[in-house]
Amino acid sequence: MQRIFLLRAYGDFVIAIQAIAKSDKKIQIVASDHLAPLYHALRAASVIPPLSIEFIALGIQEGQLNFFTNKQLLSWNTWRQLSKLKAYIKANPNHKGKDYIEQDIRRSAFNFIVGHTFQAVVPAGANVYSAFADWLKLHNDTLKDETIKEKHLNEVLVIPDARLQKRVIQPALLAQLKKDTIAKGFNFKVARFKHPVVTSDLTYNNFDQLIQYMWAADFIICTDSLPAHLAYVLKKPHFIFYPKQGMTNFFTPYAIANNTIGHFEETDFRFLNNDIAS
């Protein structure tokens, strides 16, 4: 049996389970319990079929296993998390199969500390969506066939927040987006996590609320973060902003195919010309 451990951030989780859901391959999924609320929100929205996932408590609170971060790498919680994972593997061996983690980052050190051999689904530098398709032996056209139904723009939703500060859409860009969106005659809304910046901001406190706002929009503008992957799963047209010299291997198949990707310094908001939503 092939078994995959999903221990990273929310966006990684969405990419993994939407790919597994498209495959006929038998995959045993073990995931950190911090990802359970996101799975249940996706199930409630009926965009992911029921999957057999064993959620385990590893004490992850910073968005992903601390070992895969720079900030928390040497913290005491990192070793507690790894110890719990090591205990789970000892109690639940996979003698006749292979175990996988999502990415190849720090895999050798991870294997050494945990005392177990994990393979990686995503090679270093590879596009994460394509790597999962290759691993699951999905048809070459699977991602292309998952076309997003585009329609005339009416409501544009911007989700500026991100886990990493360098990926947050800053006020100057947000103001320009608002000006140009309204000038084109579209409704403009901003959704923020918990704390509004202006009174017109929508706020969400959980994944269900975020998905609800995204369902209501015709076009999503976001950063290279969780909302981009939710937009792809929800089949919503979207534009992804990312920092220069930033990682490009998490771009969605839709954004790549439609070139709806730009740096934060982007000033040509081509997605507002209705060319891609006619």
WOGI-V694966 format. One record per residue. N is the residue number from 1. RES is the residue in one letter. PHI is phi as a letter, one per 30 degrees, with the letter a starting at -180 (999 if undefined). D_FIRST is the distance of its C-alpha to the first C-alpha in whole Angstrom. Layout:
BEGIN
n:N res:RES phi:PHI d_first:D_FIRST
n:N res:RES phi:PHI d_first:D_FIRST
END
This chain:
BEGIN
n:1 res:M phi:999 d_first:0
n:2 res:Q phi:d d_first:4
n:3 res:R phi:b d_first:6
n:4 res:I phi:c d_first:10
n:5 res:F phi:c d_first:13
n:6 res:L phi:c d_first:16
n:7 res:L phi:b d_first:19
n:8 res:R phi:c d_first:22
n:9 res:A phi:d d_first:24
n:10 res:Y phi:d d_first:25
n:11 res:G phi:d d_first:25
n:12 res:D phi:e d_first:22
n:13 res:F phi:d d_first:20
n:14 res:V phi:d d_first:22
n:15 res:I phi:e d_first:21
n:16 res:A phi:d d_first:17
n:17 res:I phi:d d_first:17
n:18 res:Q phi:d d_first:20
n:19 res:A phi:d d_first:18
n:20 res:I phi:d d_first:14
n:21 res:A phi:d d_first:17
n:22 res:K phi:d d_first:18
n:23 res:S phi:c d_first:15
n:24 res:D phi:c d_first:14
n:25 res:K phi:d d_first:10
n:26 res:K phi:d d_first:7
n:27 res:I phi:b d_first:7
n:28 res:Q phi:d d_first:7
n:29 res:I phi:c d_first:11
n:30 res:V phi:b d_first:13
n:31 res:A phi:b d_first:16
n:32 res:S phi:d d_first:20
n:33 res:D phi:d d_first:22
n:34 res:H phi:d d_first:24
n:35 res:L phi:c d_first:23
n:36 res:A phi:d d_first:23
n:37 res:P phi:e d_first:26
n:38 res:L phi:d d_first:25
n:39 res:Y phi:e d_first:23
n:40 res:H phi:d d_first:25
n:41 res:A phi:d d_first:28
n:42 res:L phi:d d_first:26
n:43 res:R phi:d d_first:25
n:44 res:A phi:d d_first:29
n:45 res:A phi:d d_first:30
n:46 res:S phi:i d_first:27
n:47 res:V phi:c d_first:26
n:48 res:I phi:b d_first:22
n:49 res:P phi:d d_first:21
n:50 res:P phi:e d_first:19
n:51 res:L phi:b d_first:16
n:52 res:S phi:d d_first:14
n:53 res:I phi:b d_first:14
n:54 res:E phi:c d_first:15
n:55 res:F phi:c d_first:18
n:56 res:I phi:b d_first:19
n:57 res:A phi:d d_first:22
n:58 res:L phi:c d_first:23
n:59 res:G phi:i d_first:26
n:60 res:I phi:d d_first:26
n:61 res:Q phi:b d_first:29
n:62 res:E phi:c d_first:30
n:63 res:G phi:j d_first:28
n:64 res:Q phi:a d_first:25
n:65 res:L phi:e d_first:24
n:66 res:N phi:e d_first:27
n:67 res:F phi:d d_first:26
n:68 res:F phi:c d_first:25
n:69 res:T phi:c d_first:29
n:70 res:N phi:d d_first:32
n:71 res:K phi:d d_first:34
n:72 res:Q phi:c d_first:32
n:73 res:L phi:e d_first:31
n:74 res:L phi:c d_first:33
n:75 res:S phi:d d_first:33
n:76 res:W phi:d d_first:33
n:77 res:N phi:d d_first:30
n:78 res:T phi:e d_first:28
n:79 res:W phi:d d_first:28
n:80 res:R phi:d d_first:27
n:81 res:Q phi:d d_first:25
n:82 res:L phi:d d_first:23
n:83 res:S phi:d d_first:24
n:84 res:K phi:d d_first:22
n:85 res:L phi:d d_first:19
n:86 res:K phi:d d_first:19
n:87 res:A phi:d d_first:20
n:88 res:Y phi:d d_first:17
n:89 res:I phi:d d_first:14
n:90 res:K phi:d d_first:16
n:91 res:A phi:d d_first:16
n:92 res:N phi:b d_first:13
n:93 res:P phi:d d_first:11
n:94 res:N phi:b d_first:7
n:95 res:H phi:d d_first:9
n:96 res:K phi:c d_first:6
n:97 res:G phi:b d_first:4
n:98 res:K phi:c d_first:7
n:99 res:D phi:c d_first:9
n:100 res:Y phi:b d_first:11
n:101 res:I phi:c d_first:14
n:102 res:E phi:d d_first:17
n:103 res:Q phi:c d_first:19
n:104 res:D phi:d d_first:20
n:105 res:I phi:d d_first:23
n:106 res:R phi:h d_first:24
n:107 res:R phi:d d_first:21
n:108 res:S phi:d d_first:22
n:109 res:A phi:d d_first:24
n:110 res:F phi:d d_first:21
n:111 res:N phi:d d_first:19
n:112 res:F phi:d d_first:22
n:113 res:I phi:d d_first:23
n:114 res:V phi:d d_first:20
n:115 res:G phi:i d_first:20
n:116 res:H phi:b d_first:16
n:117 res:T phi:c d_first:15
n:118 res:F phi:c d_first:13
n:119 res:Q phi:c d_first:13
n:120 res:A phi:c d_first:15
n:121 res:V phi:d d_first:15
n:122 res:V phi:c d_first:19
n:123 res:P phi:d d_first:21
n:124 res:A phi:e d_first:24
n:125 res:G phi:i d_first:27
n:126 res:A phi:d d_first:25
n:127 res:N phi:d d_first:25
n:128 res:V phi:d d_first:22
n:129 res:Y phi:d d_first:22
n:130 res:S phi:d d_first:22
n:131 res:A phi:d d_first:19
n:132 res:F phi:d d_first:17
n:133 res:A phi:d d_first:18
n:134 res:D phi:d d_first:18
n:135 res:W phi:d d_first:14
n:136 res:L phi:d d_first:13
n:137 res:K phi:h d_first:16
n:138 res:L phi:d d_first:18
n:139 res:H phi:e d_first:21
n:140 res:N phi:e d_first:24
n:141 res:D phi:c d_first:26
n:142 res:T phi:e d_first:24
n:143 res:L phi:d d_first:25
n:144 res:K phi:d d_first:29
n:145 res:D phi:d d_first:28
n:146 res:E phi:d d_first:28
n:147 res:T phi:d d_first:31
n:148 res:I phi:c d_first:33
n:149 res:K phi:d d_first:36
n:150 res:E phi:c d_first:39
n:151 res:K phi:b d_first:42
n:152 res:H phi:e d_first:46
n:153 res:L phi:d d_first:46
n:154 res:N phi:b d_first:47
n:155 res:E phi:c d_first:45
n:156 res:V phi:c d_first:44
n:157 res:L phi:c d_first:42
n:158 res:V phi:c d_first:42
n:159 res:I phi:c d_first:39
n:160 res:P phi:d d_first:40
n:161 res:D phi:d d_first:38
n:162 res:A phi:a d_first:35
n:163 res:R phi:d d_first:34
n:164 res:L phi:c d_first:35
n:165 res:Q phi:e d_first:39
n:166 res:K phi:d d_first:39
n:167 res:R phi:c d_first:38
n:168 res:V phi:d d_first:40
n:169 res:I phi:d d_first:42
n:170 res:Q phi:d d_first:46
n:171 res:P phi:e d_first:49
n:172 res:A phi:d d_first:51
n:173 res:L phi:d d_first:48
n:174 res:L phi:d d_first:47
n:175 res:A phi:d d_first:51
n:176 res:Q phi:d d_first:51
n:177 res:L phi:d d_first:48
n:178 res:K phi:d d_first:50
n:179 res:K phi:e d_first:54
n:180 res:D phi:d d_first:52
n:181 res:T phi:d d_first:50
n:182 res:I phi:d d_first:53
n:183 res:A phi:d d_first:55
n:184 res:K phi:d d_first:53
n:185 res:G phi:i d_first:54
n:186 res:F phi:c d_first:50
n:187 res:N phi:d d_first:49
n:188 res:F phi:b d_first:48
n:189 res:K phi:b d_first:46
n:190 res:V phi:b d_first:44
n:191 res:A phi:c d_first:41
n:192 res:R phi:b d_first:41
n:193 res:F phi:d d_first:39
n:194 res:K phi:i d_first:41
n:195 res:H phi:c d_first:44
n:196 res:P phi:d d_first:47
n:197 res:V phi:c d_first:49
n:198 res:V phi:b d_first:51
n:199 res:T phi:d d_first:52
n:200 res:S phi:d d_first:51
n:201 res:D phi:d d_first:47
n:202 res:L phi:d d_first:44
n:203 res:T phi:b d_first:42
n:204 res:Y phi:b d_first:39
n:205 res:N phi:c d_first:37
n:206 res:N phi:a d_first:34
n:207 res:F phi:d d_first:31
n:208 res:D phi:d d_first:33
n:209 res:Q phi:d d_first:36
n:210 res:L phi:d d_first:35
n:211 res:I phi:d d_first:33
n:212 res:Q phi:d d_first:36
n:213 res:Y phi:d d_first:38
n:214 res:M phi:d d_first:36
n:215 res:W phi:e d_first:36
n:216 res:A phi:d d_first:40
n:217 res:A phi:c d_first:40
n:218 res:D phi:c d_first:41
n:219 res:F phi:b d_first:40
n:220 res:I phi:c d_first:38
n:221 res:I phi:c d_first:39
n:222 res:C phi:a d_first:37
n:223 res:T phi:c d_first:36
n:224 res:D phi:d d_first:33
n:225 res:S phi:a d_first:31
n:226 res:L phi:e d_first:29
n:227 res:P phi:e d_first:32
n:228 res:A phi:d d_first:31
n:229 res:H phi:d d_first:28
n:230 res:L phi:d d_first:29
n:231 res:A phi:e d_first:31
n:232 res:Y phi:d d_first:29
n:233 res:V phi:d d_first:27
n:234 res:L phi:d d_first:30
n:235 res:K phi:i d_first:31
n:236 res:K phi:c d_first:34
n:237 res:P phi:e d_first:36
n:238 res:H phi:a d_first:36
n:239 res:F phi:b d_first:38
n:240 res:I phi:c d_first:36
n:241 res:F phi:c d_first:39
n:242 res:Y phi:a d_first:37
n:243 res:P phi:d d_first:39
n:244 res:K phi:e d_first:41
n:245 res:Q phi:i d_first:39
n:246 res:G phi:d d_first:36
n:247 res:M phi:d d_first:32
n:248 res:T phi:c d_first:32
n:249 res:N phi:d d_first:28
n:250 res:F phi:c d_first:27
n:251 res:F phi:d d_first:30
n:252 res:T phi:d d_first:29
n:253 res:P phi:e d_first:29
n:254 res:Y phi:d d_first:32
n:255 res:A phi:d d_first:34
n:256 res:I phi:d d_first:33
n:257 res:A phi:d d_first:34
n:258 res:N phi:c d_first:37
n:259 res:N phi:h d_first:38
n:260 res:T phi:c d_first:38
n:261 res:I phi:b d_first:38
n:262 res:G phi:a d_first:41
n:263 res:H phi:d d_first:42
n:264 res:F phi:d d_first:43
n:265 res:E phi:d d_first:47
n:266 res:E phi:e d_first:46
n:267 res:T phi:b d_first:49
n:268 res:D phi:c d_first:49
n:269 res:F phi:d d_first:47
n:270 res:R phi:d d_first:46
n:271 res:F phi:d d_first:44
n:272 res:L phi:c d_first:47
n:273 res:N phi:d d_first:49
n:274 res:N phi:i d_first:47
n:275 res:D phi:d d_first:46
n:276 res:I phi:c d_first:43
n:277 res:A phi:b d_first:43
n:278 res:S phi:c d_first:46
END
